[in-house]
Amino acid sequence: MKFVYLTCCCLAVNLSLRADTVTLNSGEVITGEIRSETETQVEIETSNAKRTVFQTKQISKSAVRAVVHETAEQKRARADYEKLAQYQLNPNQELTPAQFSAGLSAFQSFLKVHPASVFAPELSHRIVAWQTEVSNVASGRVKFAGQWMSPVEKNSRQRQAQVQAIQTLQNKLEQLQDQRRPIVDSLAIAQENLATNQTKLASLQDEQIPIYGSASVGLETRFDLHGKLISATPVQAKREITGYQIIPHPARDQLASRVVLAQAQVTQLQGNLKILDATIRDVQTRLQTAQQALTSQPAAVQTQNIKPTPVVSSPVAYTIIPETLRNPKHWEWIGGLGLVGLAALIFFLRRAKRRD
């Protein structure tokens, strides 16, 4: 919990104190970096906590109550503080001595250069957290899920977490496979429907009506032996087919629409199945990795290789209380033995006095 609290404090400081501020008449405070300021408008660049998404806002001066600019020293302190983001504690793993040394040295250097910075209080809390971790590591304790414990307990809790993760992945895999079955069935039905409509559409016979050319009128003439025209009789020319008019089958449009819809349904189901299969493969890979990790992890840590775990009372100093003295019954025995010893001492002193 302390680790989470310190992280939240760090983010809150970054959000509220890291840059210029523009206070609106409504009371809203916008933090960021002022790019320009005129008599009529303020332009400020804002970002998210991780400074990965940036946005520029133009605000009318009539809506602004106050504008506060960072000083040069505050800008330098903020830039130096943002460099410290690389030094973070791991809730599941202890840092190495070199990492401890680098982080604490960086924190102390910042406080030395910027002792009056607004980031100093939060950074002091981080130093205490790091010193606490150093003391716990020195005492032989290890970290898991943000808590300190013995190596044996961590090994047991890690195995429990791995078993739970495997069970979760197995349940998810079963759910995905249950989701896959109806999609496969629907895809088979859609493909069969598509094939049936395509076959019916291909078997339709359209009607063909011939197109004839326009009729021409001519004259049949007769001449005598001297070449004189005797008669001229009109003659109807024979018509010829110049093409065909196709009249679609009445069911063609309906079947074509069914084919288009069936094809769209098949395409959609195939896409859904492809996405689902990719998710199943990912879960199967993660499940296999988790099972291998559980198999390769020793069932227990040898107790003779574990240092005794003292009770940490402060980040720097701690006191070891023997387990035998923590039981109230042991104090009763110690008190009783003390009284017996005191009575024996008084008896021997009186006896020695009588001899004198």
The 8 nearest C-alpha neighbors of each residue, nearest first, counted from 0:
[[1, 3, 2, 4, 145, 146, 5, 144],
 [0, 2, 4, 3, 5, 128, 145, 6],
 [1, 3, 5, 0, 4, 6, 145, 90],
 [4, 2, 6, 0, 1, 5, 7, 145],
 [5, 3, 1, 7, 6, 2, 0, 8],
 [4, 6, 8, 2, 7, 3, 1, 9],
 [5, 7, 9, 3, 8, 4, 2, 10],
 [8, 6, 10, 4, 9, 5, 11, 3],
 [9, 7, 5, 11, 6, 10, 12, 4],
 [8, 10, 6, 12, 7, 11, 5, 13],
 [9, 11, 13, 7, 12, 8, 14, 6],
 [12, 10, 8, 14, 13, 9, 7, 15],
 [11, 13, 9, 15, 10, 14, 16, 8],
 [14, 12, 10, 17, 11, 16, 15, 9],
 [13, 15, 11, 12, 16, 17, 10, 48],
 [16, 14, 12, 13, 17, 11, 30, 18],
 [17, 15, 12, 13, 18, 14, 117, 30],
 [16, 18, 13, 77, 15, 14, 12, 19],
 [19, 17, 31, 32, 16, 30, 69, 20],
 [20, 18, 68, 32, 31, 69, 30, 67],
 [19, 21, 30, 67, 29, 66, 31, 22],
 [20, 22, 66, 29, 28, 65, 23, 67],
 [21, 23, 28, 65, 64, 27, 63, 26],
 [24, 22, 63, 64, 25, 26, 27, 62],
 [23, 25, 64, 26, 63, 62, 22, 27],
 [24, 26, 23, 27, 62, 22, 64, 63],
 [27, 25, 23, 24, 22, 28, 64, 63],
 [26, 28, 23, 25, 22, 29, 24, 21],
 [27, 29, 22, 21, 23, 26, 30, 20],
 [30, 28, 21, 20, 22, 27, 31, 45],
 [31, 29, 20, 19, 18, 45, 28, 21],
 [30, 32, 45, 18, 19, 44, 43, 20],
 [31, 33, 44, 19, 43, 18, 34, 45],
 [32, 34, 43, 35, 42, 44, 19, 31],
 [35, 33, 43, 42, 32, 44, 36, 41],
 [34, 36, 42, 33, 41, 37, 43, 40],
 [35, 37, 41, 40, 42, 38, 34, 33],
 [38, 36, 40, 39, 41, 35, 60, 42],
 [37, 39, 40, 60, 36, 41, 59, 61],
 [38, 40, 60, 37, 59, 41, 61, 36],
 [41, 39, 59, 60, 37, 58, 36, 38],
 [42, 40, 36, 58, 57, 35, 37, 59],
 [41, 43, 57, 35, 34, 56, 33, 36],
 [44, 42, 33, 56, 32, 34, 55, 31],
 [43, 45, 55, 32, 31, 54, 33, 56],
 [46, 44, 31, 54, 53, 55, 43, 30],
 [47, 45, 53, 50, 52, 54, 48, 31],
 [46, 48, 50, 49, 52, 51, 53, 45],
 [47, 49, 50, 14, 10, 46, 13, 51],
 [50, 48, 51, 47, 46, 52, 10, 13],
 [51, 49, 47, 46, 48, 52, 53, 45],
 [50, 52, 49, 47, 53, 46, 48, 54],
 [53, 51, 46, 47, 50, 54, 49, 45],
 [54, 52, 46, 45, 51, 44, 55, 47],
 [53, 55, 45, 44, 46, 56, 52, 43],
 [54, 56, 44, 43, 45, 57, 42, 53],
 [55, 57, 43, 42, 58, 44, 54, 45],
 [58, 56, 42, 41, 40, 43, 59, 55],
 [59, 57, 41, 40, 56, 42, 60, 62],
 [58, 60, 40, 61, 62, 39, 41, 57],
 [59, 61, 40, 39, 63, 62, 58, 41],
 [60, 62, 59, 63, 39, 64, 40, 58],
 [63, 61, 60, 59, 24, 23, 64, 58],
 [64, 62, 23, 60, 24, 61, 65, 22],
 [63, 65, 24, 23, 22, 62, 66, 21],
 [64, 66, 22, 63, 21, 67, 23, 20],
 [65, 67, 21, 20, 22, 68, 64, 63],
 [68, 66, 20, 19, 21, 65, 69, 22],
 [69, 67, 19, 70, 66, 20, 18, 33],
 [70, 68, 19, 73, 18, 74, 71, 67],
 [69, 71, 73, 72, 74, 68, 75, 19],
 [70, 72, 74, 73, 75, 69, 76, 68],
 [73, 71, 75, 70, 74, 76, 69, 77],
 [74, 72, 76, 70, 75, 71, 69, 77],
 [73, 75, 77, 71, 72, 76, 78, 70],
 [76, 74, 72, 78, 73, 77, 79, 71],
 [77, 75, 73, 79, 74, 78, 80, 72],
 [76, 78, 80, 74, 79, 75, 17, 73],
 [77, 79, 75, 81, 80, 76, 74, 82],
 [80, 78, 76, 82, 77, 81, 75, 83],
 [79, 81, 77, 82, 83, 78, 76, 84],
 [80, 82, 78, 83, 79, 84, 77, 13],
 [81, 83, 79, 80, 84, 85, 78, 86],
 [82, 84, 80, 81, 85, 86, 79, 105],
 [85, 83, 86, 82, 81, 87, 80, 9],
 [84, 86, 83, 87, 82, 81, 102, 88],
 [87, 85, 84, 83, 102, 88, 98, 101],
 [88, 86, 85, 89, 84, 102, 83, 6],
 [89, 87, 90, 86, 94, 129, 93, 2],
 [88, 90, 92, 91, 87, 93, 94, 145],
 [91, 89, 145, 144, 92, 143, 88, 142],
 [92, 90, 143, 144, 142, 89, 145, 93],
 [93, 91, 89, 142, 90, 94, 143, 141],
 [94, 92, 142, 89, 95, 141, 91, 136],
 [93, 95, 98, 99, 92, 96, 88, 89],
 [94, 96, 98, 97, 99, 93, 100, 136],
 [97, 95, 99, 98, 100, 94, 133, 101],
 [98, 96, 100, 95, 99, 101, 94, 102],
 [99, 97, 101, 95, 100, 96, 94, 102],
 [100, 98, 96, 102, 97, 101, 103, 95],
 [99, 101, 97, 98, 103, 102, 104, 96],
 [102, 100, 98, 104, 99, 103, 97, 105],
 [101, 103, 105, 99, 104, 100, 86, 98],
 [104, 102, 106, 100, 105, 101, 107, 99],
 [103, 105, 101, 107, 102, 106, 100, 108],
 [104, 106, 108, 102, 103, 107, 101, 109],
 [107, 105, 103, 109, 108, 104, 102, 110],
 [106, 108, 110, 104, 109, 105, 103, 111],
 [107, 109, 111, 105, 106, 110, 104, 112],
 [108, 110, 112, 106, 111, 107, 113, 105],
 [111, 109, 114, 113, 107, 112, 108, 119],
 [110, 112, 108, 109, 114, 113, 107, 106],
 [111, 113, 109, 110, 114, 108, 76, 107],
 [114, 112, 110, 116, 115, 111, 109, 76],
 [113, 115, 110, 111, 116, 112, 119, 109],
 [116, 114, 113, 117, 119, 110, 118, 112],
 [117, 115, 118, 113, 119, 114, 76, 73],
 [118, 116, 119, 115, 120, 16, 121, 12],
 [117, 119, 116, 121, 120, 122, 12, 80],
 [118, 120, 122, 116, 117, 121, 123, 110],
 [121, 119, 123, 122, 118, 124, 117, 116],
 [122, 120, 124, 123, 119, 118, 125, 9],
 [121, 123, 125, 119, 124, 120, 118, 126],
 [122, 124, 126, 120, 125, 121, 119, 127],
 [125, 123, 127, 121, 122, 126, 128, 120],
 [124, 126, 122, 128, 123, 127, 129, 121],
 [125, 127, 129, 123, 128, 124, 130, 122],
 [128, 126, 130, 124, 125, 129, 131, 123],
 [129, 127, 125, 131, 126, 130, 124, 132],
 [128, 130, 132, 126, 131, 127, 125, 133],
 [131, 129, 133, 127, 132, 314, 128, 126],
 [132, 130, 314, 128, 134, 129, 133, 127],
 [131, 133, 129, 135, 130, 134, 136, 128],
 [132, 134, 130, 136, 131, 135, 137, 129],
 [135, 133, 137, 131, 132, 136, 314, 315],
 [134, 136, 132, 138, 140, 137, 133, 131],
 [135, 137, 133, 139, 138, 140, 134, 132],
 [136, 138, 134, 135, 139, 133, 140, 132],
 [139, 137, 135, 136, 140, 308, 134, 309],
 [138, 140, 136, 137, 306, 308, 135, 141],
 [141, 139, 149, 135, 136, 148, 138, 147],
 [142, 140, 147, 148, 150, 149, 136, 93],
 [143, 141, 147, 91, 146, 92, 93, 145],
 [142, 144, 91, 145, 146, 90, 153, 147],
 [145, 143, 91, 90, 146, 142, 147, 92],
 [144, 146, 90, 143, 91, 142, 2, 147],
 [147, 145, 143, 142, 144, 148, 90, 91],
 [146, 148, 142, 141, 140, 143, 145, 149],
 [149, 147, 140, 141, 152, 142, 153, 146],
 [148, 150, 140, 152, 151, 141, 153, 308],
 [151, 149, 153, 152, 141, 154, 148, 140],
 [152, 150, 154, 149, 153, 300, 155, 299],
 [151, 153, 155, 149, 154, 150, 156, 148],
 [154, 152, 150, 156, 155, 151, 157, 149],
 [153, 155, 151, 157, 152, 156, 150, 158],
 [154, 156, 152, 158, 153, 157, 151, 159],
 [157, 155, 159, 153, 158, 154, 160, 152],
 [158, 156, 160, 154, 159, 155, 153, 161],
 [157, 159, 161, 155, 156, 160, 162, 154],
 [160, 158, 156, 162, 157, 161, 163, 155],
 [159, 161, 157, 163, 158, 162, 164, 156],
 [160, 162, 164, 158, 163, 159, 157, 165],
 [163, 161, 165, 159, 164, 160, 158, 166],
 [162, 164, 166, 160, 161, 165, 159, 167],
 [163, 165, 161, 167, 166, 162, 160, 168],
 [166, 164, 162, 168, 167, 163, 161, 169],
 [165, 167, 169, 163, 164, 168, 170, 162],
 [166, 168, 164, 170, 165, 169, 163, 171],
 [169, 167, 171, 165, 170, 166, 172, 286],
 [168, 170, 172, 166, 171, 167, 165, 173],
 [171, 169, 173, 167, 168, 172, 166, 174],
 [170, 172, 168, 174, 173, 169, 167, 175],
 [173, 171, 169, 175, 174, 170, 168, 176],
 [172, 174, 176, 170, 171, 175, 177, 169],
 [173, 175, 177, 171, 172, 176, 178, 170],
 [176, 174, 178, 172, 177, 173, 171, 179],
 [175, 177, 179, 173, 178, 174, 172, 180],
 [176, 178, 174, 175, 179, 180, 173, 181],
 [179, 177, 175, 176, 180, 174, 181, 182],
 [178, 180, 176, 182, 177, 181, 175, 183],
 [179, 181, 183, 182, 177, 178, 184, 176],
 [182, 180, 184, 183, 179, 185, 178, 177],
 [181, 183, 185, 179, 180, 184, 186, 268],
 [182, 184, 186, 180, 181, 185, 179, 187],
 [185, 183, 181, 187, 182, 186, 180, 188],
 [186, 184, 182, 188, 187, 183, 181, 189],
 [185, 187, 189, 183, 184, 188, 268, 182],
 [188, 186, 190, 184, 185, 189, 191, 183],
 [189, 187, 185, 191, 186, 190, 192, 184],
 [188, 190, 192, 186, 191, 187, 265, 193],
 [191, 189, 193, 187, 192, 188, 186, 194],
 [192, 190, 188, 194, 193, 189, 195, 187],
 [191, 193, 189, 195, 190, 194, 188, 196],
 [194, 192, 190, 261, 196, 191, 195, 258],
 [193, 195, 197, 191, 192, 196, 198, 190],
 [196, 194, 192, 198, 197, 193, 191, 199],
 [195, 197, 199, 193, 198, 194, 258, 200],
 [196, 198, 200, 194, 195, 199, 193, 201],
 [199, 197, 201, 195, 196, 200, 194, 202],
 [200, 198, 196, 202, 201, 197, 195, 203],
 [199, 201, 197, 198, 202, 203, 254, 196],
 [200, 202, 198, 199, 203, 197, 204, 196],
 [203, 201, 199, 200, 198, 204, 197, 205],
 [202, 204, 200, 201, 205, 199, 248, 251],
 [205, 203, 248, 202, 206, 247, 201, 200],
 [204, 206, 247, 248, 246, 203, 207, 245],
 [205, 207, 246, 245, 247, 204, 208, 248],
 [206, 208, 245, 244, 243, 246, 209, 205],
 [209, 207, 244, 243, 245, 210, 206, 246],
 [210, 208, 243, 242, 244, 240, 211, 207],
 [209, 211, 242, 243, 240, 241, 208, 244],
 [212, 210, 240, 241, 239, 238, 209, 213],
 [211, 213, 239, 241, 238, 240, 214, 210],
 [212, 214, 211, 215, 238, 239, 241, 236],
 [215, 213, 238, 236, 212, 216, 237, 235],
 [214, 216, 236, 235, 213, 217, 237, 238],
 [215, 217, 235, 236, 234, 233, 214, 218],
 [218, 216, 234, 233, 235, 215, 219, 236],
 [219, 217, 233, 232, 234, 231, 220, 216],
 [218, 220, 232, 231, 233, 234, 217, 221],
 [219, 221, 231, 230, 218, 232, 222, 228],
 [222, 220, 229, 230, 228, 231, 223, 219],
 [221, 223, 228, 229, 227, 226, 224, 220],
 [224, 222, 226, 225, 227, 229, 228, 221],
 [225, 223, 226, 222, 227, 228, 221, 229],
 [224, 226, 223, 227, 222, 228, 229, 221],
 [227, 225, 223, 222, 224, 228, 229, 221],
 [226, 228, 222, 223, 225, 229, 224, 221],
 [229, 227, 222, 221, 230, 226, 223, 220],
 [228, 230, 222, 221, 227, 223, 231, 220],
 [231, 229, 221, 220, 228, 232, 222, 219],
 [232, 230, 220, 219, 218, 221, 233, 229],
 [231, 233, 219, 218, 234, 220, 230, 217],
 [234, 232, 218, 217, 219, 231, 216, 235],
 [233, 235, 217, 218, 216, 219, 236, 232],
 [236, 234, 216, 217, 215, 237, 233, 214],
 [237, 235, 215, 216, 214, 234, 238, 217],
 [236, 238, 235, 239, 214, 215, 216, 234],
 [239, 237, 214, 212, 211, 236, 213, 240],
 [238, 240, 211, 212, 241, 237, 213, 210],
 [241, 239, 211, 210, 242, 212, 209, 238],
 [240, 242, 211, 210, 212, 239, 243, 209],
 [243, 241, 210, 240, 209, 244, 211, 208],
 [242, 244, 209, 210, 208, 207, 245, 241],
 [243, 245, 208, 207, 209, 246, 210, 242],
 [246, 244, 207, 206, 247, 243, 208, 205],
 [245, 247, 206, 205, 207, 244, 248, 208],
 [248, 246, 205, 245, 249, 206, 251, 204],
 [247, 249, 205, 251, 250, 204, 246, 203],
 [248, 250, 251, 247, 252, 253, 205, 246],
 [251, 249, 253, 248, 252, 254, 203, 247],
 [250, 252, 254, 248, 253, 249, 255, 200],
 [253, 251, 255, 254, 250, 256, 249, 248],
 [252, 254, 256, 250, 255, 251, 257, 249],
 [253, 255, 257, 251, 256, 252, 200, 250],
 [254, 256, 252, 258, 257, 253, 251, 259],
 [257, 255, 259, 253, 254, 258, 252, 260],
 [256, 258, 254, 260, 255, 259, 261, 253],
 [257, 259, 255, 261, 256, 260, 193, 196],
 [260, 258, 262, 256, 257, 261, 263, 255],
 [261, 259, 263, 257, 262, 258, 264, 256],
 [260, 262, 264, 258, 193, 263, 259, 257],
 [261, 263, 265, 259, 264, 260, 258, 266],
 [264, 262, 260, 266, 261, 265, 267, 259],
 [263, 265, 261, 267, 262, 266, 268, 260],
 [266, 264, 262, 268, 263, 267, 189, 269],
 [265, 267, 263, 269, 264, 268, 262, 270],
 [266, 268, 270, 264, 269, 265, 263, 271],
 [269, 267, 271, 265, 270, 266, 186, 272],
 [268, 270, 272, 266, 267, 271, 265, 273],
 [271, 269, 273, 267, 268, 272, 266, 274],
 [272, 270, 268, 274, 273, 269, 275, 267],
 [271, 273, 275, 269, 270, 274, 276, 268],
 [272, 274, 270, 276, 271, 275, 269, 277],
 [275, 273, 277, 271, 272, 276, 270, 278],
 [274, 276, 272, 278, 277, 273, 271, 279],
 [275, 277, 279, 273, 278, 274, 272, 280],
 [278, 276, 280, 274, 275, 279, 273, 281],
 [279, 277, 281, 275, 276, 280, 282, 274],
 [278, 280, 276, 282, 281, 277, 283, 275],
 [281, 279, 283, 277, 278, 282, 284, 276],
 [280, 282, 278, 284, 279, 283, 285, 277],
 [283, 281, 285, 279, 284, 280, 286, 278],
 [282, 284, 286, 280, 281, 285, 279, 287],
 [285, 283, 287, 281, 286, 282, 280, 288],
 [286, 284, 288, 282, 287, 283, 289, 281],
 [287, 285, 283, 289, 284, 288, 282, 168],
 [286, 288, 290, 284, 285, 289, 283, 291],
 [287, 289, 285, 291, 286, 290, 292, 284],
 [290, 288, 292, 286, 291, 287, 285, 293],
 [291, 289, 293, 287, 292, 288, 286, 294],
 [292, 290, 294, 288, 293, 289, 295, 287],
 [291, 293, 289, 295, 290, 294, 288, 296],
 [294, 292, 290, 296, 291, 295, 289, 161],
 [293, 295, 291, 292, 296, 290, 297, 289],
 [294, 296, 292, 293, 291, 297, 290, 298],
 [297, 295, 293, 294, 292, 298, 158, 299],
 [298, 296, 299, 295, 300, 294, 293, 154],
 [297, 299, 296, 300, 154, 155, 158, 294],
 [300, 298, 297, 301, 154, 151, 155, 296],
 [299, 301, 151, 302, 297, 154, 298, 150],
 [300, 302, 303, 304, 299, 305, 151, 150],
 [303, 301, 305, 304, 300, 151, 306, 299],
 [302, 304, 305, 301, 306, 300, 307, 151],
 [305, 303, 302, 301, 306, 300, 307, 150],
 [306, 304, 302, 303, 307, 301, 150, 139],
 [305, 307, 139, 308, 304, 138, 303, 140],
 [308, 306, 309, 305, 139, 138, 149, 140],
 [307, 309, 138, 139, 306, 140, 310, 149],
 [310, 308, 319, 311, 307, 138, 318, 317],
 [309, 311, 319, 318, 312, 317, 308, 320],
 [310, 312, 317, 313, 309, 318, 316, 135],
 [313, 311, 317, 310, 316, 318, 314, 315],
 [312, 314, 316, 315, 311, 317, 131, 134],
 [315, 313, 131, 130, 134, 316, 127, 312],
 [316, 314, 313, 134, 130, 317, 131, 312],
 [317, 315, 313, 314, 312, 318, 311, 134],
 [316, 318, 311, 312, 313, 310, 319, 315],
 [319, 317, 310, 320, 311, 309, 312, 316],
 [318, 320, 309, 310, 321, 317, 311, 308],
 [321, 319, 322, 318, 324, 325, 309, 310],
 [322, 320, 323, 324, 319, 325, 309, 318],
 [321, 323, 325, 324, 320, 326, 319, 309],
 [324, 322, 321, 325, 326, 329, 320, 327],
 [325, 323, 326, 322, 321, 329, 320, 330],
 [324, 326, 322, 323, 327, 321, 320, 329],
 [325, 327, 324, 328, 329, 323, 330, 322],
 [328, 326, 330, 329, 325, 331, 324, 323],
 [329, 327, 331, 330, 326, 332, 333, 324],
 [330, 328, 332, 327, 331, 326, 333, 324],
 [329, 331, 333, 327, 328, 332, 334, 324],
 [332, 330, 334, 328, 329, 333, 335, 327],
 [333, 331, 335, 329, 334, 330, 336, 328],
 [332, 334, 330, 336, 331, 335, 337, 329],
 [335, 333, 337, 331, 332, 336, 330, 338],
 [334, 336, 332, 338, 337, 333, 331, 339],
 [337, 335, 339, 333, 334, 338, 340, 332],
 [336, 338, 334, 340, 335, 339, 333, 341],
 [339, 337, 341, 335, 340, 336, 342, 334],
 [340, 338, 336, 342, 337, 341, 343, 335],
 [339, 341, 337, 343, 338, 342, 336, 344],
 [340, 342, 338, 344, 343, 339, 337, 345],
 [343, 341, 339, 345, 344, 340, 338, 346],
 [342, 344, 346, 340, 341, 345, 339, 347],
 [343, 345, 341, 347, 342, 346, 348, 340],
 [346, 344, 348, 342, 343, 347, 349, 341],
 [347, 345, 343, 349, 344, 348, 342, 350],
 [346, 348, 350, 344, 349, 345, 351, 343],
 [347, 349, 345, 351, 350, 346, 344, 352],
 [350, 348, 352, 346, 351, 347, 345, 353],
 [349, 351, 347, 353, 352, 348, 346, 354],
 [350, 352, 348, 354, 349, 353, 347, 355],
 [351, 353, 349, 355, 350, 354, 348, 347],
 [354, 352, 350, 355, 351, 349, 348, 347],
 [355, 353, 351, 352, 350, 349, 348, 347],
 [354, 352, 353, 351, 350, 349, 348, 347]]
